C-alpha cells in the first residue's frame, strides 16, 4: 500500500527469498517504484496506478481503496509510508473530507474554492485552515486574509518559522499576521478531519477540523472549514501521516501521538501486516523505540520488511546517515 522508494526496497526484499511470488503495489505513479528496480526484479510485479488505500481489514485480509473497490491479499501486506508524488498526507476520515484538502506548493492554488468579494464589513464568510508554520504558510495566510477570508494558521511550535529565524522574530511575525486578521494557533497540530454532516442543509463549511495541543492530547478544539491547506514541510516531518489515518482504521494496530504506526523490531504491526518508511516507529536494538528519517532509511526499512514478509525474522537495526540520534550519557544528551 503506497509506492515509492520504500515499496521498491520491499519488492527487492521479497524477490530475494521468493522470486516467483506475485506482488501488487498500490500507488499514484508506478515510476516512483519501478525506477529503483531492474527488469528482472519487476517480474511478477503488478501496479495499480492512481490508487490509495483507505482502510485495512487485517482479519479479512482486505485493503479497501479510496473511491470504492478493494484488494484481497494472501500472504502479507506492507504499509509503505513514503511522501510520494505530491500526495497529501491525510488525516481524513473519509474520501469526502479528503476532497477539501490540498498541499501548499503542489496543488493548493488550483484547488482553492472561488473566493467571493468581501462584503461591506470586509468579510466573505469563507474559513480556511492552514497547517504548518513555514514561509509558504505565512505568505498564503496573509494573502487570503487580505481578501477577506477567515484564516486559521496552525503551527506545532511556539512561533511560526521555528528553527529558521530567532524566536523573537517569529513572535513578531505572529503579531503581524494577527494584525492582518489571521488566527494563529501555536503549540497545535491537526488531529483529524471529517465531513460536516450539516453542510448540505445549511451554510456550514464542508469539513470539520479537529486540532489538539502539541503537549496535551486531551485538549481538542473543533471548527468548520471550507478548505484545509497543508504545508509540505509539515508532511515531510511526518506530522501528517497517512499511515496513522490508515492504521487508526485497522484493528490491532497502534498509532503513536506523533502520528507513527507502532511496529516491533521486525517491522511487524500484527500477523501478516508490516510497515516501513517515514511513518513508522519501530524498536531499534540500540536506540530503543524511535522513528527514523532519510532516503536510506526508506530503502533499508522496505528491504527488511520485504524479507520478513517472505518468511524471514530479521531485526531492523539500520541507522540512517545524518539522522541525529539522541544518546543519554550520565544524565545528559549527546
C-alpha positions, 0 to 999 in steps of 0.5 A, spaced: 500 500 500 503 506 497 509 506 492 515 509 492 522 508 494 520 504 500 515 499 496 521 498 491 526 496 497 520 491 499 519 488 492 527 487 492 526 484 499 521 479 497 524 477 490 530 475 494 527 469 498 521 468 493 522 470 486 516 467 483 511 470 488 506 475 485 506 482 488 501 488 487 503 495 489 498 500 490 500 507 488 499 514 484 505 513 479 508 506 478 515 510 476 516 512 483 517 504 484 519 501 478 525 506 477 529 503 483 528 496 480 531 492 474 527 488 469 528 482 472 526 484 479 519 487 476 517 480 474 511 478 477 510 485 479 503 488 478 501 496 479 495 499 480 496 506 478 492 512 481 490 508 487 490 509 495 488 505 500 483 507 505 482 502 510 485 495 512 481 489 514 487 485 517 482 479 519 479 479 512 485 480 509 482 486 505 485 493 503 479 497 501 481 503 496 479 510 496 473 511 491 470 504 492 473 497 490 478 493 494 484 488 494 484 481 497 491 479 499 494 472 501 500 472 504 502 479 507 501 486 506 506 492 507 504 499 509 509 503 505 509 510 508 513 514 503 511 522 501 510 520 494 508 524 488 505 530 491 500 526 495 497 529 501 498 526 507 491 525 510 488 525 516 481 524 513 476 520 515 473 519 509 474 520 501 469 526 502 473 530 507 479 528 503 476 532 497 477 539 501 484 538 502 490 540 498 498 541 499 501 548 499 506 548 493 503 542 489 496 543 488 493 548 493 492 554 488 488 550 483 484 547 488 482 553 492 474 554 492 472 561 488 473 566 493 467 571 493 468 579 494 468 581 501 462 584 503 461 591 506 464 589 513 470 586 509 468 579 510 466 573 505 464 568 510 469 563 507 474 559 513 480 556 511 485 552 515 492 552 514 497 547 517 504 548 518 508 554 520 513 555 514 514 561 509 509 558 504 504 558 510 505 565 512 505 568 505 498 564 503 495 566 510 496 573 509 494 573 502 487 570 503 486 574 509 487 580 505 481 578 501 477 577 506 477 570 508 477 567 515 484 564 516 486 559 521 494 558 521 496 552 525 503 551 527 506 545 532 511 550 535 511 556 539 512 561 533 511 560 526 518 559 522 521 555 528 528 553 527 529 558 521 529 565 524 530 567 532 524 566 536 523 573 537 522 574 530 517 569 529 513 572 535 513 578 531 511 575 525 505 572 529 503 579 531 503 581 524 499 576 521 494 577 527 494 584 525 492 582 518 486 578 521 489 571 521 488 566 527 494 563 529 494 557 533 501 555 536 503 549 540 497 545 535 497 540 530 491 537 526 488 531 529 483 529 524 478 531 519 471 529 517 465 531 513 460 536 516 454 532 516 450 539 516 453 542 510 448 540 505 442 543 509 445 549 511 451 554 510 456 550 514 463 549 511 464 542 508 469 539 513 470 539 520 477 540 523 479 537 529 486 540 532 489 538 539 495 541 543 502 539 541 503 537 549 496 535 551 492 530 547 486 531 551 485 538 549 481 538 542 478 544 539 473 543 533 471 548 527 468 548 520 472 549 514 471 550 507 478 548 505 484 545 509 491 547 506 497 543 508 504 545 508 509 540 505 514 541 510 509 539 515 508 532 511 515 531 510 516 531 518 511 526 518 506 530 522 501 528 517 501 521 516 497 517 512 499 511 515 496 513 522 489 515 518 490 508 515 492 504 521 487 508 526 482 504 521 485 497 522 484 493 528 490 491 532 494 496 530 497 502 534 498 509 532 503 513 536 501 521 538 506 523 533 502 520 528 507 513 527 504 506 526 507 502 532 511 496 529 516 491 533 523 490 531 521 486 525 517 491 522 511 487 524 504 491 526 500 484 527 500 477 523 501 478 516 501 486 516 508 490 516 510 497 515 516 501 513 518 508 511 517 515 514 511 513 518 513 508 522 516 507 529 519 501 530 524 498 536 531 499 534 536 494 538 540 500 540 536 506 540 530 503 543 523 505 540 524 511 535 522 513 528 527 514 523 528 519 517 532 519 510 532 516 503 536 510 506 532 509 511 526 508 506 530 503 502 533 499 508 526 499 512 522 496 505 528 491 504 527 488 511 520 488 511 520 485 504 524 479 507 520 478 513 514 478 509 517 472 505 518 468 511 524 471 514 525 474 522 530 479 521 531 485 526 531 492 523 537 495 526 539 500 520 541 507 522 540 512 517 546 517 515 545 524 518 539 522 522 541 525 529 540 520 534 539 522 541 544 518 546 543 519 554 550 519 557 550 520 565 544 524 565 545 528 559 544 528 551 549 527 546 
